């Protein structure tokens, strides 16, 4: 009795192993066929199934990772074409699909962010009420960056030679600064 059970178990294992291997290889062949037709989405799906069936096979993993990159790049290119045609919503869909296929593709994520910002700007300009036209002076005032800051650019120390006393120098600086009279400077003595 034991030998019969053991024989059945061994026989069932022998049948199960080729069936598992066959599922990965058939998906891999389907991926190769789709890749030859330049159908990168179908090839990506087939290679993904083959890799999921047998994750330890390096050949399946290499094909899966290569096709993940190609499929993502194809969707990025399609999205850029759509965006250039003015179809931002469809382009955003393509960029999101590219990012979903290959999450490590920073180009896809950047395009998603850029296109989303463009769409938001367009909706804001459509919904924003029209304000009166700003005058040129008002526009220049808005564009002004603030007070000018002057930085000393010389690397050499500045030395000044003076022939007058400090009293005369302070009075001269005060007059240049708008202080009239010398009472302020006489109080400092």
C-alpha positions in Angstrom: 0.0 0.0 0.0 2.8 2.4 0.9 4.5 1.8 -2.4 1.4 2.6 -4.3 0.9 5.9 -2.5 4.5 6.8 -3.0 4.3 6.0 -6.7 1.2 8.1 -7.1 2.8 11.1 -5.3 6.0 10.9 -7.4 4.0 10.5 -10.6 1.8 13.5 -9.9 4.9 15.6 -9.0 6.5 14.7 -12.3 3.4 15.8 -14.2 3.0 19.1 -12.2 6.6 20.4 -12.7 6.5 20.4 -16.6 3.1 22.0 -16.5 4.4 24.9 -14.3 7.5 25.3 -16.5 5.3 25.2 -19.6 3.1 28.1 -18.5 6.2 30.3 -18.1 7.7 29.3 -21.4 4.5 29.7 -23.4 4.0 33.2 -22.0 7.7 33.9 -22.8 7.1 32.7 -26.4 4.0 34.9 -26.6 6.1 37.8 -25.4 8.8 37.2 -28.0 6.1 37.0 -30.7 4.6 40.3 -29.6 8.0 41.9 -29.4 8.8 41.0 -33.0 5.6 42.8 -34.0 6.7 45.9 -31.9 3.6 45.5 -29.7 5.4 46.4 -26.5 2.3 46.4 -24.3 1.4 42.8 -25.2 5.0 41.8 -24.9 5.3 43.4 -21.5 2.1 41.7 -20.3 3.3 38.3 -21.6 6.8 38.7 -20.1 5.3 39.8 -16.8 3.2 36.6 -16.7 6.2 34.5 -17.5 8.2 36.2 -14.8 5.4 35.9 -12.3 5.0 32.2 -13.1 8.8 31.5 -12.6 10.3 34.4 -10.7 13.7 32.7 -10.3 14.4 32.4 -14.0 16.9 35.1 -15.0 15.8 34.9 -18.7 12.2 35.8 -17.8 13.3 38.5 -15.5 15.6 40.2 -18.0 12.9 40.1 -20.7 10.4 41.5 -18.2 12.6 44.4 -17.1 13.7 45.2 -20.7 10.1 45.3 -22.0 9.0 47.3 -18.9 11.3 50.0 -20.0 10.3 49.9 -23.7 6.6 49.9 -22.9 7.0 52.8 -20.5 9.0 54.7 -23.0 6.5 54.1 -25.8 3.7 55.5 -23.6 5.9 58.6 -22.7 6.4 59.2 -26.4 2.7 58.8 -27.2 1.9 61.2 -24.3 4.4 63.8 -25.6 2.8 63.6 -29.0 -0.7 64.1 -27.6 0.4 67.0 -25.5 2.0 68.7 -28.5 -1.3 68.3 -30.3 -3.0 70.1 -27.4 -4.7 67.0 -25.9 -3.5 67.3 -22.3 -6.0 64.9 -20.7 -5.1 62.1 -23.1 -1.4 62.8 -22.6 -1.9 62.7 -18.9 -3.5 59.3 -19.2 -0.5 58.0 -21.3 2.0 59.4 -18.7 0.1 57.8 -15.8 0.1 54.5 -17.7 3.9 54.8 -18.3 4.4 55.5 -14.6 2.3 52.5 -13.6 4.2 50.2 -15.9 7.6 51.3 -14.7 7.5 53.1 -11.3 11.3 53.6 -11.5 11.0 55.8 -14.6 11.4 59.3 -13.3 10.7 60.8 -16.7 7.2 59.4 -16.6 6.6 60.8 -13.1 7.9 64.2 -14.1 5.7 64.3 -17.2 2.7 63.4 -15.0 3.5 66.3 -12.7 4.2 68.8 -15.5 1.0 67.9 -17.4 -1.1 68.1 -14.2 0.3 71.5 -13.5 -0.5 72.7 -17.1 -4.1 71.4 -16.8 -4.5 73.2 -13.5 -3.2 76.4 -14.9 -5.6 76.1 -17.9 -8.6 75.5 -15.6 -7.6 78.5 -13.3 -7.3 80.8 -16.3 -10.7 79.7 -17.6 -12.5 80.1 -14.2 -10.7 83.2 -13.0 -12.7 86.4 -13.5 -11.2 88.9 -15.9 -9.6 91.7 -14.1 -9.1 95.2 -15.6 -6.0 95.6 -17.6 -3.1 96.7 -15.5 -1.3 99.8 -16.5 2.3 99.5 -17.5 3.4 101.2 -14.3 1.3 98.8 -12.2 2.8 95.8 -14.0 6.3 97.1 -13.5 5.6 97.6 -9.8 4.4 94.0 -9.6 7.5 92.7 -11.4 9.9 94.6 -9.2 11.9 92.4 -7.0 12.3 94.7 -4.1 15.0 97.0 -2.9 18.4 96.8 -4.5 21.1 95.4 -2.4 24.6 96.5 -3.1 27.4 94.1 -2.2 31.0 94.9 -1.8 32.8 92.8 -4.4 36.4 93.7 -3.8 38.6 91.2 -2.1 41.1 93.9 -1.1 40.8 95.8 2.1 39.8 99.4 1.8 42.0 102.0 3.3 41.2 105.7 3.3 43.8 108.4 4.0 42.3 111.5 5.6 44.1 114.8 6.3 41.3 116.4 8.4 40.4 115.7 12.0 37.6 113.4 13.0 35.4 116.4 14.0 35.5 117.8 10.4 34.9 114.4 8.9 31.8 113.8 11.1 30.4 117.2 10.3 30.9 116.6 6.6 29.1 113.3 6.7 26.3 114.8 8.8 25.8 117.6 6.3 25.8 115.1 3.4 23.2 113.1 5.3 21.0 116.0 5.8 21.8 117.1 9.3 22.0 120.9 9.5 23.8 122.6 12.3 26.6 121.4 14.4 24.8 121.0 17.7 24.5 117.3 17.3 28.2 116.9 16.8 29.1 119.4 19.6 27.2 117.2 22.1 29.3 114.2 21.2 32.6 116.0 22.3 
